[in-house]
């Protein structure tokens, strides 16, 4: 794994997993993100929350990895939610219209609360 990127599973219970990302999401690290997230989904955690608070940079490769993870979650009848999305990535999600598919929350706790309520209320 590249030293500039880290994915840490903070919670994995039932069909829900919370993973915190840290570092750069780019051409060299996006495959690691994708593989580790798809592994979580493959192990039955079809609802995935990615906490992006410690992500310092995200290029198009990282963005594409998020889309691929979302697609895999959808195929597993699950969801992908994002927490603590940076302004630049939030803007990219908005411009592409993916903000309607990838709900974003100000914190991981807010994303988990929304999941437990069974809806996307409070997504921004």
Buried (B, 14 or more C-beta within 10 A) or exposed (E): EEEBBBBEBEEBEEBBBBBBBBBBBBEEBBEBBBEBBBEBBEEEBBBBBBBBBEBEBBBEBBBBBBBBBBEBBEEBEBBBBBBBBBEEBBEBBEEEEBBEBBBBBBEBEBBBEBBEEEEBEEBE
